Amino acid sequence: MSAFRTAPIFSNSMVLQRNKNINVFGTGTDGDRIRVDFEGSTAYSTVKDGKWLTVLPGRSEGENLTMTVSCGEETITFTDIVMGEVWLAGGQSNMELELQNCKTGQHRLKNDVTPNVRFYYTPKIVKGTDGYEEKMINTCWAKFDSESAKAWSAVGYIFAKELADKLGCTVGVIGCNWGGTKASHWMSEESLLKDEDMRYDLDEYNKAIEGKSEEELKRIYLEYEDYNNKWEEKKNRFYEENPNGSWEDCIKVCGECAYPGPLVPLNAFHATALYESMIKRICPYTLAGFTYYQGESDDNRPFAYYKLLRGLITLWRDDWGDDELPFIIVQLPMHRYEADPDYKHWCIIREAQEKVFHTIKNTGLAVIIDCGEFNEIHPKDKEPVGHRVALQALSCAYGEKKPEYLAPLYKSHIETEGGILISFENEGSFRVTGEKCGFEIAGEDKVYKPADFEIRGENIFVFNKEINEPKNVRYLWTNYGEVTLYGGSGLPLAPFRTDKSIDK
């Protein structure tokens, strides 16, 4: 059987990125000559180390196009190709959440007329799993209809639909996400070893597999998988019979939950797993940029997240050969489980996400602080999320630097009149939608107390009459709270703190 093959992401009905060189790649036998013909353009390459890559000149537009890839007498032909904008939708479960399960999903599936959005889903399977190659190969680009689009990323689709309508072209979404995953799962070993604060998960994984044979590691995972499958059945029965049952009662009835399982190669939840299994299978398919909704699972070590997110962006851009490729970050919304105290660890992750936005070029920050739900980590209303991601893409990638696309962000503050006067980036006329404000203020003792505030033009004055010499202020520094303050654009003020010398 010939080794000649294009990467699985190339299929009929694919969307190719317009106005950029087009990377076409795959596998083959060393020394074989590969030819790619695409609407009057021809490119050649030679297989080396089992891989080949050709680069075609970009095209501005076109639909119902045909591409032919050949190696000797073997030929692969792709049809119904369209030129458009291609975005990768990365992250964990809130990016993964399917259109059919979001608040407006059923309405959209029944009513959207959407020939201008297409979707490719990178299979959720770990390298080394039985059937990995077969599952990867048996994938293709899909066009929108009420059946095929059910399992598409809700955020990815809503974002793409708005972008397609505004730009007047087809938008292709590459879904590459997996619920419950950490940033380190989407990064290479080399990138994680660059910094002591980034290598924690990798060291933990290497320690877990040390001294164990491949057979033993596989056995460990299969035993876990069998246990977990049976446990899930018990859990589902428990909640069917006890819809309001607590997690503690579920554990008493069903036994301990072993998820996410042992740190072994076949488990997706270890450092580098999904970089090796998923990212490397779609890279370097030519893109307009990345959208990324992740961070929830990194709340166990939130102070490492700034470096991890920076490292991930740098790695992906390096892999795609473009250190300015747009990267849209979805900032975490409000969230806390009822049974949990307010650890304030999501605050640190939100802060890290904004810091990355400020320090890395060509990034966008979709502020969705008001899109969370109490006791629910998977908010079902993805309309505002997709919309705000689209606004950031228009601003970051397409040059539409409109004030209404940008949420107000903290810029600076001064101590005055027994309070603190705060100025903002993207400032405008603020509006308040409720009684709670979310501001806290502290003096030299760094003991924060609830504060009052006054809107003074484009600034906000924060004060507490019990604190005569305030030094710092923070806003919505909580895992979950009511959001009531919005800028003139209708976008919420992003959470912040002025004193970053403290950990809480």
C-alpha positions as CSV (number, residue, x, y, z in Angstrom):
1,M,0.0,0.0,0.0
2,S,1.4,3.4,-1.0
3,A,2.4,5.8,1.7
4,F,1.4,8.8,-0.4
5,R,-1.4,10.8,1.2
6,T,-2.5,14.3,1.9
7,A,-3.1,15.4,5.5
8,P,-6.7,14.5,6.5
9,I,-7.7,18.1,6.7
10,F,-7.7,18.3,2.9
11,S,-11.0,17.1,1.6
12,N,-13.8,18.0,-0.8
13,S,-15.7,21.2,0.3
14,M,-12.7,22.6,2.2
15,V,-12.2,26.3,2.7
16,L,-8.7,27.6,1.8
17,Q,-7.4,30.9,3.2
18,R,-7.6,33.7,0.7
19,N,-4.9,36.2,0.0
20,K,-2.1,34.1,1.5
21,N,0.2,31.4,0.3
22,I,-1.5,28.0,0.5
23,N,0.2,25.2,2.3
24,V,-0.6,21.7,1.0
25,F,1.1,18.9,2.9
26,G,0.9,15.2,3.6
27,T,3.0,12.0,3.9
28,G,4.8,9.7,1.5
29,T,7.9,7.7,0.8
30,D,11.2,9.5,1.0
31,G,12.4,10.8,-2.4
32,D,9.0,10.7,-4.1
33,R,8.1,13.7,-6.1
34,I,4.7,15.4,-5.3
35,R,2.8,17.7,-7.7
36,V,-0.1,19.9,-6.7
37,D,-2.3,21.6,-9.4
38,F,-4.8,24.2,-8.3
39,E,-6.7,26.4,-10.8
40,G,-3.8,27.2,-13.1
41,S,-1.1,27.1,-10.4
42,T,1.4,24.2,-10.0
43,A,3.8,23.5,-7.2
44,Y,6.2,20.6,-6.5
45,S,7.9,19.1,-3.5
46,T,9.9,16.0,-2.5
47,V,9.1,13.7,0.4
48,K,11.7,13.9,3.2
49,D,11.5,12.1,6.5
50,G,8.1,10.7,5.4
51,K,6.6,14.2,4.9
52,W,6.0,16.7,2.2
53,L,4.9,20.3,1.9
54,T,4.1,22.4,-1.1
55,V,3.3,26.1,-1.2
56,L,0.9,27.5,-3.8
57,P,0.4,31.2,-4.5
58,G,-2.6,32.8,-2.8
59,R,-5.9,33.6,-4.5
60,S,-8.3,36.4,-3.6
61,E,-11.5,34.6,-4.3
62,G,-13.2,31.7,-6.0
63,E,-15.7,28.9,-5.3
64,N,-16.4,25.4,-6.8
65,L,-12.6,25.1,-7.3
66,T,-10.7,21.9,-7.9
67,M,-7.3,20.7,-6.6
68,T,-5.3,17.7,-7.9
69,V,-2.4,16.2,-5.9
70,S,-0.3,13.5,-7.6
71,C,2.6,11.3,-6.9
72,G,3.7,9.3,-9.9
73,E,0.6,7.5,-11.2
74,E,-1.4,8.1,-8.1
75,T,-3.8,11.1,-8.1
76,I,-6.1,12.6,-5.4
77,T,-8.7,15.2,-6.5
78,F,-10.6,17.6,-4.3
79,T,-13.7,19.5,-5.5
80,D,-16.1,22.1,-4.3
81,I,-13.3,24.1,-2.8
82,V,-13.9,27.7,-1.8
83,M,-11.6,30.6,-1.0
84,G,-12.4,32.4,2.3
85,E,-11.2,33.0,5.8
86,V,-10.1,30.1,8.0
87,W,-9.9,30.2,11.8
88,L,-8.9,27.6,14.3
89,A,-11.3,27.2,17.3
90,G,-9.2,26.0,20.1
91,G,-9.6,25.4,23.8
92,Q,-11.6,23.2,26.2
93,S,-15.3,22.5,26.9
94,N,-16.8,25.9,26.5
95,M,-15.3,26.1,23.0
96,E,-16.3,22.5,22.4
97,L,-19.9,22.9,23.5
98,E,-22.0,21.9,20.6
99,L,-24.5,24.1,18.7
100,Q,-27.3,21.8,19.4
101,N,-26.8,22.2,23.1
102,C,-26.5,26.0,23.3
103,K,-29.4,28.3,24.1
104,T,-30.1,29.4,20.6
105,G,-28.8,26.3,18.9
106,Q,-32.1,24.7,17.9
107,H,-33.4,27.9,16.5
108,R,-30.2,28.4,14.4
109,L,-30.2,24.8,13.1
110,K,-33.8,25.3,11.9
111,N,-33.6,28.8,10.6
112,D,-30.1,29.8,9.6
113,V,-29.5,29.9,5.9
114,T,-25.7,29.4,6.0
115,P,-23.9,28.4,2.8
116,N,-21.1,30.7,4.0
117,V,-19.8,28.7,7.0
118,R,-18.0,25.3,6.8
119,F,-16.5,23.2,9.5
120,Y,-13.7,20.7,10.0
121,Y,-13.6,18.9,13.3
122,T,-10.2,17.5,14.4
123,P,-10.9,14.1,15.8
124,K,-10.8,13.8,19.6
125,I,-8.5,10.8,19.9
126,V,-5.0,10.3,21.4
127,K,-2.1,9.1,19.3
128,G,-1.4,5.5,20.0
129,T,-5.1,4.6,20.6
130,D,-6.4,1.7,18.5
131,G,-7.9,3.2,15.3
132,Y,-6.1,6.6,15.6
133,E,-5.0,6.7,12.0
134,E,-8.2,5.4,10.6
135,K,-10.3,8.0,12.6
136,M,-8.0,10.8,11.5
137,I,-8.2,9.8,7.8
138,N,-12.0,9.4,7.8
139,T,-12.6,13.1,8.4
140,C,-13.7,15.9,6.0
141,W,-15.0,19.4,5.8
142,A,-18.7,19.7,6.3
143,K,-21.2,22.3,4.9
144,F,-24.0,23.7,7.1
145,D,-27.2,21.8,7.4
146,S,-29.4,21.0,10.4
147,E,-27.9,17.6,10.8
148,S,-24.2,18.1,10.2
149,A,-24.0,21.4,12.1
150,K,-25.5,20.0,15.4
151,A,-22.1,18.9,16.7
152,W,-20.2,22.1,15.6
153,S,-18.7,24.4,18.2
154,A,-21.4,26.8,19.2
155,V,-18.9,29.7,19.8
156,G,-17.0,28.8,16.6
157,Y,-20.2,28.8,14.5
158,I,-21.7,32.0,15.9
159,F,-18.4,33.7,15.5
160,A,-17.9,32.4,11.9
161,K,-21.4,33.2,10.8
162,E,-21.1,36.9,12.0
163,L,-17.7,37.2,10.4
164,A,-18.9,35.7,7.1
165,D,-21.8,38.1,6.9
166,K,-19.7,41.1,7.7
167,L,-16.8,40.2,5.3
168,G,-19.0,38.8,2.5
169,C,-17.1,35.5,2.2
170,T,-17.1,31.9,3.4
171,V,-15.5,31.3,6.8
172,G,-14.1,27.9,7.6
173,V,-13.7,26.8,11.2
174,I,-11.3,24.1,12.3
175,G,-12.5,22.8,15.6
176,C,-9.5,21.7,17.7
177,N,-10.7,21.5,21.3
178,W,-11.2,19.0,24.1
179,G,-13.1,19.5,27.4
180,G,-11.2,19.6,30.6
181,T,-7.8,20.2,29.1
182,K,-5.0,22.4,30.3
183,A,-2.8,24.7,28.2
184,S,0.1,22.3,28.7
185,H,-1.9,19.6,26.9
186,W,-1.7,21.7,23.7
187,M,2.0,22.5,23.9
188,S,5.2,20.7,22.9
189,E,7.7,19.2,25.4
190,E,10.4,21.6,24.1
191,S,8.2,24.6,24.7
192,L,7.2,23.6,28.2
193,L,10.9,23.0,29.2
194,K,11.7,26.6,28.4
195,D,10.6,27.9,31.8
196,E,10.5,26.4,35.3
197,D,6.9,27.6,35.9
198,M,5.7,26.0,32.7
199,R,7.0,22.5,33.1
200,Y,5.1,21.4,36.2
201,D,2.5,19.2,34.3
202,L,5.3,17.7,32.1
203,D,7.4,16.8,35.1
204,E,4.3,15.3,36.8
205,Y,3.6,13.2,33.7
206,N,7.2,12.0,33.2
207,K,7.4,11.0,36.9
208,A,4.1,9.0,36.5
209,I,5.3,7.0,33.6
210,E,8.9,6.5,34.7
211,G,10.0,2.9,34.9
212,K,6.7,1.5,33.4
213,S,6.6,-0.5,30.2
214,E,4.3,0.3,27.3
215,E,2.2,-2.7,28.0
216,E,1.8,-1.7,31.7
217,L,0.9,1.9,30.8
218,K,-1.7,0.6,28.4
219,R,-3.1,-1.8,30.9
220,I,-3.4,1.0,33.5
221,Y,-5.4,3.1,31.2
222,L,-7.7,0.3,30.0
223,E,-8.5,-0.6,33.6
224,Y,-9.3,3.1,34.3
225,E,-11.4,3.3,31.2
226,D,-13.5,0.3,32.2
227,Y,-14.0,1.6,35.7
228,N,-14.9,5.1,34.5
229,N,-17.4,3.8,31.9
230,K,-19.2,1.8,34.6
231,W,-19.0,4.7,37.0
232,E,-20.6,7.1,34.5
233,E,-23.5,4.7,34.0
234,K,-24.0,4.6,37.8
235,K,-23.8,8.4,38.0
236,N,-26.3,8.9,35.2
237,R,-28.8,6.6,37.0
238,F,-28.2,8.4,40.3
239,Y,-29.1,11.8,38.8
240,E,-32.1,10.4,36.9
241,E,-33.4,9.1,40.2
242,N,-32.2,12.1,42.2
243,P,-32.3,15.3,40.0
244,N,-31.3,17.5,42.9
245,G,-28.8,15.1,44.5
246,S,-25.5,16.5,45.7
247,W,-22.1,15.5,44.4
248,E,-21.3,14.1,47.9
249,D,-24.3,11.9,47.8
250,C,-23.4,10.8,44.3
251,I,-20.0,9.7,45.4
252,K,-21.5,7.8,48.4
253,V,-23.8,5.8,46.0
254,C,-21.5,5.4,43.0
255,G,-18.0,5.2,44.5
256,E,-15.0,7.5,43.9
257,C,-14.8,9.4,40.6
258,A,-11.5,8.5,38.9
259,Y,-11.7,11.2,36.2
260,P,-9.6,12.4,34.5
261,G,-7.7,9.2,35.1
262,P,-4.0,8.2,35.3
263,L,-1.2,10.1,33.7
264,V,-0.4,7.7,30.9
265,P,0.2,8.1,27.2
266,L,-3.3,7.0,26.1
267,N,-5.0,9.5,28.4
268,A,-5.7,12.9,26.7
269,F,-5.2,14.7,30.0
270,H,-1.4,15.0,30.2
271,A,1.1,17.5,29.0
272,T,1.8,17.5,25.2
273,A,-1.0,14.9,24.5
274,L,-3.2,17.0,22.3
275,Y,-0.3,18.9,20.7
276,E,1.1,15.6,19.4
277,S,-2.3,14.1,18.6
278,M,-4.3,17.0,17.2
279,I,-2.4,20.2,16.6
280,K,0.4,18.5,14.6
281,R,-2.2,16.8,12.4
282,I,-3.7,20.1,11.1
283,C,-0.5,22.3,11.1
284,P,0.4,24.2,9.0
285,Y,-3.0,24.5,7.2
286,T,-3.1,28.2,6.2
287,L,-5.1,30.2,8.6
288,A,-6.4,33.7,9.2
289,G,-5.9,33.2,12.9
290,F,-6.8,31.4,16.2
291,T,-9.6,31.7,18.6
292,Y,-9.0,30.2,22.0
293,Y,-11.4,29.7,24.9
294,Q,-9.5,27.8,27.7
295,G,-8.2,28.4,31.2
296,E,-10.8,26.8,33.5
297,S,-8.7,23.6,34.0
298,D,-5.5,25.6,34.9
299,D,-7.1,27.1,38.0
300,N,-5.0,24.7,40.2
301,R,-1.9,26.7,39.3
302,P,-3.3,30.1,38.2
303,F,0.0,32.0,38.6
304,A,1.6,30.0,35.9
305,Y,-1.1,30.7,33.3
306,Y,0.4,34.0,32.0
307,K,3.6,32.2,30.9
308,L,1.7,29.1,29.6
309,L,-0.6,31.2,27.4
310,R,2.3,33.3,26.1
311,G,4.2,30.1,25.4
312,L,1.3,28.5,23.7
313,I,0.8,31.5,21.4
314,T,4.5,31.6,20.5
315,L,4.6,27.9,19.8
316,W,1.5,27.8,17.6
317,R,2.7,30.9,15.7
318,D,6.1,29.3,15.2
319,D,4.6,26.1,14.0
320,W,2.5,28.0,11.4
321,G,5.5,30.1,10.4
322,D,3.9,33.5,11.2
323,D,4.8,35.4,14.4
324,E,2.0,37.9,13.8
325,L,-0.9,35.4,13.2
326,P,-3.9,36.9,15.0
327,F,-4.9,35.2,18.3
328,I,-8.2,35.9,20.0
329,I,-8.4,35.1,23.7
330,V,-11.7,34.5,25.4
331,Q,-11.4,35.8,28.9
332,L,-13.0,33.6,31.5
333,P,-16.5,34.6,32.7
334,M,-17.9,34.6,36.2
335,H,-18.1,31.1,37.7
336,R,-18.3,29.4,41.1
337,Y,-19.8,26.1,42.2
338,E,-22.2,26.5,45.1
339,A,-20.2,24.1,47.3
340,D,-16.9,26.0,46.7
341,P,-15.5,29.0,48.6
342,D,-14.4,31.9,46.5
343,Y,-10.8,30.9,45.9
344,K,-10.3,33.9,43.6
345,H,-8.1,31.7,41.3
346,W,-10.2,32.5,38.2
347,C,-9.4,36.2,38.9
348,I,-5.7,35.4,38.4
349,I,-6.4,33.6,35.1
350,R,-8.5,36.5,33.8
351,E,-5.7,38.9,34.8
352,A,-3.2,36.7,32.9
353,Q,-5.3,36.7,29.8
354,E,-5.5,40.5,29.8
355,K,-1.8,40.8,30.4
356,V,-1.1,38.6,27.4
357,F,-3.4,40.8,25.3
358,H,-1.4,43.9,26.4
359,T,2.0,42.3,25.9
360,I,1.7,40.2,22.7
361,K,1.1,41.8,19.4
362,N,-1.9,40.9,17.2
363,T,-3.9,39.5,20.0
364,G,-7.6,40.2,20.9
365,L,-9.4,39.9,24.2
366,A,-13.1,39.0,24.2
367,V,-14.4,40.2,27.6
368,I,-17.3,37.9,28.6
369,I,-17.3,38.5,32.4
370,D,-21.1,38.8,32.3
371,C,-21.6,35.5,30.4
372,G,-21.1,33.1,33.3
373,E,-23.6,31.2,35.3
374,F,-23.6,30.4,39.1
375,N,-23.0,26.7,39.8
376,E,-22.7,26.0,36.0
377,I,-19.3,25.9,34.3
378,H,-20.8,25.5,30.9
379,P,-23.0,28.6,30.3
380,K,-25.5,27.8,27.5
381,D,-25.9,31.3,26.0
382,K,-23.0,31.4,23.5
383,E,-24.5,34.2,21.4
384,P,-22.7,37.1,23.2
385,V,-19.5,35.0,23.3
386,G,-19.4,34.3,19.6
387,H,-20.4,37.9,18.9
388,R,-17.6,39.4,21.0
389,V,-15.0,37.0,19.5
390,A,-16.1,38.2,16.0
391,L,-15.7,41.8,17.1
392,Q,-12.2,41.1,18.3
393,A,-11.3,39.4,15.0
394,L,-12.6,42.3,13.0
395,S,-10.5,44.7,15.1
396,C,-7.3,42.5,15.4
397,A,-7.2,40.7,12.0
398,Y,-9.2,42.9,9.7
399,G,-8.3,46.4,10.7
400,E,-11.7,47.6,11.9
401,K,-10.4,49.6,14.9
402,K,-13.9,50.8,16.0
403,P,-14.4,51.9,19.6
404,E,-17.6,49.9,19.9
405,Y,-15.7,46.7,19.3
406,L,-13.6,47.1,22.4
407,A,-14.5,46.6,26.0
408,P,-13.2,49.2,28.6
409,L,-10.0,48.1,30.3
410,Y,-8.2,49.5,33.3
411,K,-5.4,51.9,32.3
412,S,-4.2,53.9,35.3
413,H,-5.3,55.5,38.6
414,I,-4.4,58.3,41.0
415,E,-5.1,58.8,44.7
416,T,-7.1,62.0,45.2
417,E,-9.8,63.5,47.4
418,G,-9.7,60.5,49.8
419,G,-10.5,58.1,47.0
420,I,-9.0,56.7,43.8
421,L,-9.7,58.1,40.3
422,I,-9.5,55.5,37.6
423,S,-9.0,56.0,33.9
424,F,-9.6,53.4,31.2
425,E,-8.6,52.3,27.7
426,N,-11.5,52.3,25.2
427,E,-13.3,54.5,27.7
428,G,-16.7,56.0,26.9
429,S,-19.9,56.8,28.7
430,F,-20.4,54.2,31.4
431,R,-23.8,52.8,32.4
432,V,-24.9,50.9,35.4
433,T,-27.5,48.1,35.2
434,G,-27.9,47.2,38.9
435,E,-27.2,48.2,42.5
436,K,-24.0,46.2,43.1
437,C,-20.9,47.7,41.7
438,G,-18.1,45.2,42.5
439,F,-15.5,47.8,43.5
440,E,-13.3,47.3,46.6
441,I,-10.7,49.6,48.1
442,A,-7.8,49.2,50.5
443,G,-5.3,51.3,52.4
444,E,-1.7,50.5,53.3
445,D,-2.9,47.4,55.2
446,K,-4.2,45.9,52.0
447,V,-7.5,45.0,53.7
448,Y,-10.1,45.4,51.0
449,K,-13.6,46.8,51.8
450,P,-16.6,47.3,49.6
451,A,-16.5,50.8,47.9
452,D,-18.8,53.3,46.5
453,F,-18.2,54.9,43.1
454,E,-19.1,57.9,41.0
455,I,-18.9,58.1,37.2
456,R,-17.0,61.3,36.3
457,G,-17.1,61.6,32.6
458,E,-14.9,58.9,31.2
459,N,-13.3,58.2,34.6
460,I,-14.6,56.5,37.7
461,F,-14.0,57.7,41.2
462,V,-13.9,55.0,43.9
463,F,-14.1,55.6,47.6
464,N,-14.9,54.3,51.1
465,K,-15.4,56.9,53.8
466,E,-13.8,54.6,56.4
467,I,-10.5,54.6,54.4
468,N,-8.9,58.1,54.5
469,E,-5.8,57.2,52.6
470,P,-6.6,54.6,50.0
471,K,-3.8,53.0,48.0
472,N,-5.4,50.4,45.8
473,V,-8.7,49.4,44.2
474,R,-10.0,46.2,42.6
475,Y,-13.0,45.5,40.5
476,L,-15.0,42.2,40.4
477,W,-12.1,40.4,42.1
478,T,-14.1,37.3,42.6
479,N,-14.8,34.0,40.9
480,Y,-18.5,34.9,40.7
481,G,-20.4,38.1,41.2
482,E,-23.0,40.3,39.7
483,V,-21.9,42.4,36.6
484,T,-23.5,45.8,36.4
485,L,-21.0,48.2,34.8
486,Y,-20.8,48.6,31.1
487,G,-19.0,50.9,28.7
488,G,-20.7,53.0,26.0
489,S,-20.1,50.1,23.6
490,G,-22.4,47.9,25.6
491,L,-19.4,45.7,26.5
492,P,-18.7,45.1,30.2
493,L,-15.8,46.6,32.1
494,A,-13.1,44.0,32.5
495,P,-12.1,43.0,36.0
496,F,-8.9,44.3,37.4
497,R,-6.7,45.1,40.4
498,T,-4.2,47.9,40.8
499,D,-1.9,46.1,43.3
500,K,-0.3,43.1,41.6
501,S,2.3,42.7,44.4
502,I,-0.1,40.5,46.3
503,D,-1.4,37.0,45.6
504,K,-5.0,37.4,46.7
